[in-house]
Structures are given as structure tokens and as C-alpha cells.
Amino acid sequence: MFKNKDFKVKSHTDELAFEHSHAFGVQGVNLRTKKTAGFSIGVNQHGLVAVNSNILATPDSPYDLITERIVLEAKTIDETVKICEREVKGRKDYQWCNMVVATPEQLVALELTSSELATAQSNDYLVRTNHHIILKTNEDIIDADPDKNRQNIEHSKIRFNNTNKILKVASDVKDIFSLLKSHHEAAICRHGQSSTQDLSYTTVYSYLITIHIEKSPKIVFNVAKGPPCQHRFVRFNIEFPLITEKCKQIKQYYPF
Ligand SMILES: [Zn+2]
């Protein structure tokens, strides 16, 4: 599982969640209030990994809270989908997002608005960027945006297509690191070099989590602070239960 976290600021410092013995997560940032909430990316003792990306930061609850619930409560993709269905049926009204959730056996993409949910499962790979693929909401995005300044989704579409093309022929984890650093048309690695809205984003963190199943899931967390073409990935193992000593080690190595 991988993610580049792109913000409109040049630098950002992650906050980590250490309060759960069976789950580890990087906290999300509510793009409307700038307050931390839930998980932006997280993994649990069953080897389930969840990650999200923003579509529209409405005044509703941040989607990072659902991502956190999935990591804290789900073992399987079925349980993941049920959690999201319950949330949408309960009309708790969340900001619009994409999530990708993987277990060692299965993979699902979840597209969420405040009232709709769509899912897609796959046996090999799935990509999501910053627009909906299944939900027919892209035309409605300006209407739904309380600020009426939603960025053009064309850049997101090009990144989606580029990533799919690269993943189709990717053969190992090195190819995924290259993808995260790539600068082809509509770069995946972003440097905020332009004043135009679509190009003003900088990759403030890059993540890649690998899971090998032995007796229990062996989880390796790779993270780079800043555009990954310029900053090296730090790598550490995540072992559950997350004891105090292990948390100290993660804090020591994590690029804050
Ligand atoms: Zn770069």
C-alpha cells in the first residue's frame, strides 16, 4: 500500500497515533479546520492497511475518522464495507473521499460522499487519486463545494491514468518507490512549483507499507518527509502489540 500526501504548504509534520496496542496510524488533517483527526493511513495486527485521499472538504466530519474505525475494528474487507455502509446509512455526513483498504487476501476501493458509497474490489491492484471513479459526482463537485473553488479534477485524472499504467507493468517494490518519485506528465511527486491551483501542491510525506505473511503479518513501514525524489525513505518494522519500547523506537526513526 502506498500514498503520497500532497498539501498546499511546503512542509508538514505528521502526528502519530500510539494509543492503540493493536493498530498504528498516521493522523489525518481536516483540510477545512486544519485540525488532526482519525487516520490518514493506518495498519492493524491482522495486516489490514487503510489509506484515504481527499475529494471535497465540506464542513462535515472528516473521513479520517472512518479510516481510523476501519483500522481499529476490521479484520477483513467484508467488515470494512459493512462499517462504511453503516456510516453512510446512519447519515453521519462525511467529507467526500476515496479510500483503499487491503488485507493480505483482498483489496477494495471505497468512494464516499456524505450520502453515497460505492465500492470496487480487485485481485491485483487498485488506484485512487482525488476524484471519484465510480460515483458520478464529478460534475456535481462545484455545486457541492461550499467555497466554490474546487480545483480542476483533470490533474487528478492524469495522475490516476499514469499510476494505473505504471502499476500494470510494476514487478516489485522498487517499481513502487520509483512511481512515488515519478515526474512524468502530472507528476506523482509534487513540488508546488506553480501558482496555478492544480500545481501548487507539494508532497509533504510519502508512505509505502509492505506486509509479508509468515506466522503473523510482518509489517514494514517506509516513510519519507518531503518530495520522495529528494528525501530518503526511513524504514521500520511495526510489531503488535505496540509496546512502549517499540513506540519509542518508531518516534526515534520517524522523519518529523
Ligand atoms: Zn520530486
Boltz pocket constraint, residues with backbone or C-beta under 6 A from the ligand:
constraints:
  - pocket:
      binder: B
      contacts: [[A, 181], [A, 182], [A, 183], [A, 189], [A, 190], [A, 191], [A, 227], [A, 228], [A, 229], [A, 230]]
      max_distance: 6.0
